[in-house]
Amino acid sequence: MADKQPNILFLMADQIAATSLPFYGHKVVKTPNLSRLAEEGMVFDSAYCNSPLCAPSRMTLMAGQLPSRIGGFDNASELSADTPTFAHYLRDAGYLTALSGKMHFCGPDQLHGFEQRLTSDIYPADFGWHVDWDNPEKRPSYYHNMSSVTQAGPCVRSNQLDFDDEVTFHAQRFLYDYARSDRERPFSLTVSLTHPHDPYTIPREYWDRYDHDEIDMPRVPYARELMDPHSQRLRYVYQCDEGTINDEQIRNARRAYYGAISYVDDQLGKVLEALKESGLDENTIIVFSGDHGDMLGERGLWYKMSWFEGSARVPMIVHAPGRFAAGRVRQSVSTMDLLPTFAEWANGGKAPDYAVPVDGRSLNPHLTGQDGHDEVIGEYCGEGAIAPLLMIRRGRYKFVHSTPDPDQLFDLEADPLELSNLATEPDYQELRDQFRDEVAQRWDTAKFHQAVLDSQRRRKLVARANMKGQVTPWDHQPRFDASTQYMRNTIDLDDLEARARFPKATVTS
């Protein structure tokens, strides 16, 4: 590894399923920019989030710690301001840390180690989206329903397009500003798009990149016998009954989703082009990943919120041809592993002195041809759960446990579609019992359950109280000093133009 600290460009897409990308075998979706990164970089074939929901997944990713350690239970959970994130570790190591886009921070701290936050967030920063296990039969009114599917199709503009166009613009501007400045600190820029997250709508340019008849339908369509208790609760949460949607609507939703992935690819392509044009690409490590996947109708399920592969698996690429050879990693890793990986890159390849224990494990052994870990631990306490839903992925097996529900055990090598639950099979009782024993050793499930309830009750009261009388929002407000932009009389015109031009002008004869 080179002695010079590398820049780190972390690219994220929201709700992007690994199974929907061509470099993981999809035959229809088009992603030329990401596919190039995959061809030239290290692709992780079995990467997972640690909690299949936006805010808990991102909190875990940022902190390198499991949700139970940091209170990352649902989409209204607060990441404590004294929790070190990868941005803190990089900034402490001398980096300029910046975020353009979504990270779904809730609470008054909207930076969490980022020195610059270039946009606001697309999601609210208050506690209004809390889950309520005290009233499990009451459907949360704020949450997904099936309108994303029944209304799927092309659009001219949308809320998410407005956001992601802004995210891309500010990411490009950051790179150009960095290149034409005199800064000597390395940068860490996180660019986080909200697409291809539903609603499933995208401009016709992207809708028309795909032919209607080429859109593949779910490999495992809805069937009553596939409906484990958690899946049944999820369908209740997003109001999906038998007969709610038809095949044409499913195909439309998947077509729009694929178009949204191509839109993401184009937007990230603009950022990558700015990186190259700025001459910053050779000393920059590019990482691409997501926060969770999307079931897209598989098993009759949509969105995320479960431990099935479509929901929990994410893409992950590390691209740095001058540092790491191209290849593929078969072992199971997680986005929680990014914090120690980034921290080691910033610290000359060695682990820093962590202020708190981290649950993530560095990906650098995988990247340098050494033996790396093959394990993912997951915790989910969001919508559809009525108790902590715990997951262990190790080797060829995935084990899912929640106290009120039957266990699930899948052999993903023999059964990649997760059709055969081995937890009740006589030949697998010993393995199931081993996983159960491990769950008992790792978690005090009763204490965990109570911690979630306590957090929900606190945030429910605070959310209700804060909406009464004068409301003081926590949403991040980007601020720009217009007095230093463009042409101003505080600087000589020639000096201003020289400062803004990149590359510097040369005198021609």
Backbone hydrogen bonds, N-H to C=O, Kabsch-Sander energy under -0.5 kcal/mol:
donor,donor_aa,acceptor,acceptor_aa,energy
7,N,283,N,-2.9
8,I,187,F,-2.4
9,L,285,I,-2.7
10,F,8,I,-0.6
10,F,189,L,-2.6
11,L,9,L,-0.7
11,L,287,V,-3.5
12,M,191,V,-3.1
13,A,289,S,-1.3
14,D,193,L,-0.7
14,D,195,H,-1.3
16,I,13,A,-0.6
16,I,292,H,-0.8
17,A,15,Q,-0.7
18,A,313,R,-0.7
20,S,17,A,-1.7
21,L,18,A,-1.7
24,Y,21,L,-1.7
25,G,22,P,-1.9
26,H,21,L,-2.0
31,T,29,V,-0.5
35,S,31,T,-2.8
36,R,32,P,-1.6
37,L,33,N,-1.8
38,A,34,L,-2.4
39,E,35,S,-2.4
40,E,36,R,-2.1
41,G,37,L,-1.3
42,M,318,V,-3.0
43,V,41,G,-0.6
43,V,327,G,-2.5
44,F,316,M,-2.6
45,D,43,V,-0.7
45,D,329,V,-2.8
46,S,329,V,-0.5
46,S,331,Q,-0.6
47,A,44,F,-0.6
47,A,314,V,-0.5
48,Y,333,V,-1.8
49,C,312,A,-2.2
53,L,51,S,-2.6
57,S,53,L,-2.4
58,R,54,C,-2.2
59,M,55,A,-2.8
60,T,56,P,-2.2
61,L,57,S,-2.4
62,M,58,R,-2.9
63,A,59,M,-2.4
64,G,60,T,-2.3
65,Q,60,T,-0.5
69,R,66,L,-1.6
70,I,66,L,-1.0
70,I,67,P,-0.6
71,G,67,P,-1.4
72,G,67,P,-1.7
73,F,71,G,-1.8
77,S,74,D,-1.5
79,L,106,C,-0.7
80,S,78,E,-0.7
83,T,80,S,-1.9
86,F,62,M,-2.1
89,Y,85,T,-2.2
90,L,86,F,-2.5
91,R,87,A,-2.5
92,D,88,H,-2.8
93,A,89,Y,-1.2
94,G,91,R,-1.5
95,Y,90,L,-2.5
96,L,186,P,-2.8
97,T,95,Y,-0.7
98,A,188,S,-2.7
99,L,116,Q,-2.1
100,S,190,T,-3.0
101,G,99,L,-0.5
102,K,192,S,-2.1
107,G,125,A,-2.9
110,Q,108,P,-0.9
114,F,111,L,-1.8
115,E,97,T,-1.1
116,Q,97,T,-2.0
118,L,99,L,-2.8
118,L,116,Q,-0.5
119,T,99,L,-0.5
130,H,127,F,-1.1
135,N,132,D,-1.2
138,K,135,N,-1.6
139,R,137,E,-0.7
143,Y,140,P,-1.2
148,S,145,N,-0.8
149,V,146,M,-1.1
150,T,146,M,-2.7
151,Q,147,S,-2.3
152,A,149,V,-1.4
153,G,200,Y,-1.7
155,C,202,I,-1.3
162,D,158,S,-2.2
163,F,159,N,-1.7
164,D,160,Q,-2.8
165,D,161,L,-2.4
166,E,162,D,-1.3
167,V,163,F,-2.4
168,T,164,D,-2.5
169,F,165,D,-2.1
170,H,166,E,-2.5
171,A,167,V,-1.9
172,Q,168,T,-2.5
173,R,169,F,-2.6
174,F,170,H,-2.3
175,L,171,A,-1.9
176,Y,172,Q,-2.4
177,D,173,R,-3.1
178,Y,174,F,-2.7
179,A,175,L,-2.3
180,R,176,Y,-1.9
181,S,178,Y,-1.2
188,S,96,L,-2.9
189,L,8,I,-2.2
190,T,98,A,-2.6
190,T,188,S,-0.5
191,V,10,F,-3.0
191,V,189,L,-0.5
192,S,100,S,-2.6
192,S,190,T,-0.6
193,L,12,M,-2.3
193,L,191,V,-0.6
197,H,14,D,-0.5
197,H,194,T,-1.4
200,Y,148,S,-0.6
201,T,199,P,-2.0
202,I,153,G,-0.9
204,R,155,C,-0.6
206,Y,203,P,-1.5
207,W,203,P,-2.2
208,D,204,R,-3.2
209,R,206,Y,-0.8
210,Y,207,W,-1.2
214,E,211,D,-1.1
215,I,211,D,-0.6
215,I,212,H,-1.1
226,L,223,A,-1.6
227,M,224,R,-1.8
228,D,226,L,-1.6
232,Q,228,D,-2.3
233,R,229,P,-2.1
234,L,230,H,-2.3
235,R,231,S,-2.2
236,Y,232,Q,-1.6
237,V,233,R,-2.4
238,Y,234,L,-2.3
239,Q,236,Y,-1.3
240,C,235,R,-3.1
241,D,239,Q,-0.7
244,T,241,D,-2.3
250,I,246,N,-2.1
251,R,247,D,-2.6
252,N,248,E,-2.3
253,A,249,Q,-2.4
254,R,250,I,-2.2
255,R,251,R,-2.4
256,A,252,N,-2.6
257,Y,253,A,-2.2
258,Y,254,R,-2.4
259,G,255,R,-2.3
260,A,256,A,-2.3
261,I,257,Y,-1.8
262,S,258,Y,-2.0
263,Y,259,G,-2.1
264,V,260,A,-2.5
265,D,261,I,-2.4
266,D,262,S,-2.3
267,Q,263,Y,-2.7
268,L,264,V,-2.9
269,G,265,D,-1.9
270,K,266,D,-1.6
271,V,267,Q,-1.5
272,L,268,L,-2.6
273,E,269,G,-2.2
274,A,270,K,-2.1
275,L,271,V,-2.1
276,K,272,L,-2.0
277,E,273,E,-3.2
278,S,274,A,-1.8
279,G,276,K,-1.7
280,L,275,L,-2.1
281,D,275,L,-0.7
283,N,280,L,-0.5
284,T,281,D,-1.4
285,I,7,N,-3.0
286,I,284,T,-0.5
286,I,319,H,-2.6
287,V,9,L,-2.6
288,F,317,I,-2.3
289,S,11,L,-2.2
290,G,315,P,-0.6
291,D,13,A,-0.9
293,G,311,S,-3.5
294,D,310,G,-1.3
295,M,303,Y,-2.6
297,G,301,L,-2.2
298,E,295,M,-2.3
299,R,220,V,-4.1
300,G,297,G,-2.2
301,L,298,E,-2.1
305,M,52,P,-2.1
311,S,308,F,-1.1
312,A,308,F,-2.4
313,R,309,E,-2.4
314,V,47,A,-2.3
317,I,288,F,-2.2
318,V,42,M,-2.3
319,H,286,I,-3.4
320,A,318,V,-0.6
323,R,320,A,-2.7
324,F,320,A,-3.1
327,G,41,G,-1.9
329,V,43,V,-2.8
330,R,328,R,-0.5
333,V,46,S,-1.9
335,T,48,Y,-2.0
337,D,334,S,-1.6
338,L,335,T,-1.6
339,L,336,M,-0.5
341,T,337,D,-1.3
342,F,338,L,-3.2
343,A,339,L,-2.7
344,E,340,P,-1.8
345,W,341,T,-2.0
346,A,342,F,-2.0
347,N,343,A,-0.8
347,N,344,E,-0.6
348,G,345,W,-0.8
349,G,344,E,-3.2
350,K,347,N,-1.2
354,Y,352,P,-1.1
359,D,64,G,-2.1
360,G,64,G,-1.9
366,H,363,L,-0.6
367,L,363,L,-1.8
368,T,364,N,-1.7
369,G,366,H,-0.8
370,Q,365,P,-2.6
375,E,332,S,-1.4
376,V,393,R,-2.3
378,G,391,M,-2.8
379,E,50,N,-2.5
380,Y,389,L,-1.7
381,C,73,F,-0.6
385,A,382,G,-1.9
389,L,380,Y,-2.8
390,L,388,P,-0.7
390,L,401,H,-3.2
391,M,378,G,-2.3
392,I,399,F,-2.4
393,R,376,V,-2.7
394,R,392,I,-0.5
394,R,397,Y,-2.2
395,G,374,D,-0.9
397,Y,394,R,-2.2
398,K,410,F,-2.0
399,F,392,I,-2.7
400,V,408,Q,-2.8
401,H,390,L,-2.7
405,D,402,S,-1.8
408,Q,400,V,-2.2
410,F,398,K,-2.5
412,L,396,R,-2.7
412,L,410,F,-0.8
413,E,396,R,-0.6
415,D,411,D,-2.5
418,E,415,D,-2.0
421,N,419,L,-0.6
422,L,409,L,-3.3
422,L,420,S,-0.8
424,T,421,N,-0.6
425,E,422,L,-1.4
428,Y,425,E,-1.9
429,Q,426,P,-1.3
432,R,428,Y,-2.7
433,D,429,Q,-2.6
434,Q,430,E,-2.0
435,F,431,L,-2.2
436,R,432,R,-2.5
437,D,433,D,-2.5
438,E,434,Q,-2.1
439,V,435,F,-2.5
440,A,436,R,-2.3
441,Q,437,D,-1.7
442,R,438,E,-2.7
443,W,439,V,-2.7
445,T,443,W,-1.0
448,F,444,D,-2.7
449,H,445,T,-2.7
450,Q,446,A,-2.1
451,A,447,K,-2.2
452,V,448,F,-2.0
453,L,449,H,-2.3
454,D,450,Q,-2.8
455,S,451,A,-2.2
456,Q,452,V,-2.8
457,R,453,L,-2.6
458,R,454,D,-2.2
459,R,455,S,-2.5
460,K,456,Q,-2.4
461,L,457,R,-1.8
462,V,458,R,-2.4
463,A,459,R,-2.8
464,R,460,K,-1.9
465,A,461,L,-2.8
466,N,462,V,-2.7
467,M,463,A,-0.7
467,M,464,R,-0.6
468,K,465,A,-1.7
472,T,470,Q,-0.5
482,A,480,F,-1.2
484,T,481,D,-1.7
485,Q,482,A,-1.1
488,R,486,Y,-0.6
491,I,488,R,-1.2
496,L,492,D,-2.8
497,E,493,L,-2.7
498,A,494,D,-2.4
499,R,495,D,-2.3
500,A,496,L,-2.0
501,R,497,E,-1.6
